Every structure is written in C-alpha cells, then in structure tokens.
Amino acid sequence: MMRNVVWIAVAFSLMMGAELFYQPQFATVYAQDDWKAEFADVCSKTDDPMVLSKTEVASLIERCEKLKPRIAKLDESTAKVYLKRLKMCEDLFVFVLEAKSR
C-alpha cells in the first residue's frame, strides 16, 4: 500500500513539473529558469478558467505566446515537454475565451 502511495506521489510530482531534488547549491542554475515561474503561474490558472474574465483569459493566451520562444531555446527534450504542456494550457484558454464570446 505504501509503495503505491509513493509511486503516485512521484508520478504526480513529475507530471506537475516539480523539482524533486532541489538543492541550494544549484540555485544559480534555477535563477536562469525564470520562465518556469511564469509557466507555473500561467498554467495554474487552468484549475477553474471559467471564473476568469475575458480580459484575463486573453491576457493568459498572450502570456502563453510570449513563453513559447523562451521555452523553445531549451534543450530539445525539455522544450518538447514544456511546449506540449503550454499548448494544452493555451488551448484551454482559447476554448474558454471562445465560449465566453458566444
């Protein structure tokens, strides 16, 4: 039972992009990852996007567009993962904006 809980926690952490082994000596590396904070902030708004105004949703779509080139500069596999996740967030915001515009 405990093993399943551990595996679920690890899978969830990886899915959400959590840094499982953050160590302070690598803080300078993480300072270069300022895009991650923006990414996390933008994609955190997908929990309940229908409560956002059209202006807020449009702003989130714009922020997604601005993040794309920053993420694309990363190594290929990292960029692929984060661009896919960002596209999913952006697609949801586009859908919400279209639904609110009807």
C-alpha atoms as one frame of an Amber mdcrd trajectory, in Angstrom:
protein
   0.000   0.000   0.000   2.760   2.452   0.978   4.652   1.640  -2.226   1.607
   2.662  -4.294   1.335   5.953  -2.423   4.996   6.680  -3.090   4.643   5.891
  -6.795   1.559   8.075  -7.056   3.363  10.950  -5.328   6.379  10.601  -7.617
   4.222  10.417 -10.750   2.195  13.449  -9.700   5.345  15.430  -8.935   6.840
  14.596 -12.312   3.582  15.380 -14.081   3.370  18.797 -12.435   6.997  19.579
 -13.213   8.086  19.689  -9.584  11.756  19.673  -8.878  12.115  16.623  -6.650
  15.754  17.047  -5.800  16.210  20.799  -5.492  19.426  21.619  -3.726  20.532
  25.128  -2.731  23.962  24.824  -4.373  22.170  24.725  -7.715  20.305  27.980
  -7.057  22.260  29.798  -9.760  21.071  27.281 -12.338  17.487  27.789 -11.225
  17.862  31.571 -11.444  18.174  31.104 -15.204  14.885  29.208 -15.174  12.744
  32.296 -14.561  10.461  31.080 -17.340   9.388  28.255 -15.041   7.783  30.679
 -12.596   5.850  32.310 -15.428   4.919  28.891 -16.816   3.691  27.717 -13.413
   1.715  30.903 -12.859   0.023  30.786 -16.270  -0.806  27.089 -16.193  -2.042
  27.252 -12.605  -4.977  29.267 -13.903  -6.348  26.189 -15.702  -7.915  24.869
 -12.490 -11.096  26.932 -12.932 -10.743  29.145 -16.002 -14.461  29.859 -16.360
 -14.360  32.216 -13.371 -11.846  34.442 -15.173 -12.962  37.445 -17.180 -12.491
  37.565 -20.953  -9.712  40.121 -20.433  -7.892  37.830 -18.005  -8.194  34.854
 -20.343  -6.944  36.918 -23.302  -4.001  38.050 -21.166  -3.171  34.432 -20.310
  -3.207  33.497 -24.002  -0.816  36.372 -24.694   1.459  35.243 -21.874   1.490
  31.723 -23.371   2.580  33.169 -26.714   5.411  35.088 -25.038   6.610  31.965
 -23.231   6.903  29.823 -26.358  10.171  31.307 -27.694  11.764  31.207 -24.248
  10.932  27.535 -23.827  11.941  26.705 -27.400  15.526  27.745 -26.556  15.861
  24.889 -24.065  17.324  21.507 -24.898  15.155  19.517 -27.286  13.526  17.053
 -24.893  12.775  19.661 -22.198  11.400  22.071 -24.782   9.197  19.360 -26.267
   7.638  18.508 -22.906   7.059  22.080 -21.742   5.830  23.312 -25.129   3.286
  20.480 -25.206   2.075  21.338 -21.711   1.965  25.042 -22.561  -0.048  24.294
 -25.709  -2.566  22.342 -23.651  -2.953  25.300 -21.269  -3.244  27.751 -24.148
  -5.785  25.585 -25.972  -7.950  25.527 -22.856  -7.758  29.321 -22.551  -8.674
  29.735 -26.234 -11.658  27.423 -25.751 -12.793  29.360 -22.659 -12.426  32.693
 -24.469 -14.454  31.406 -27.417 -17.128  30.026 -25.068 -17.357  33.336 -23.245
 -17.609  35.240 -26.526 -20.711  33.368 -27.717
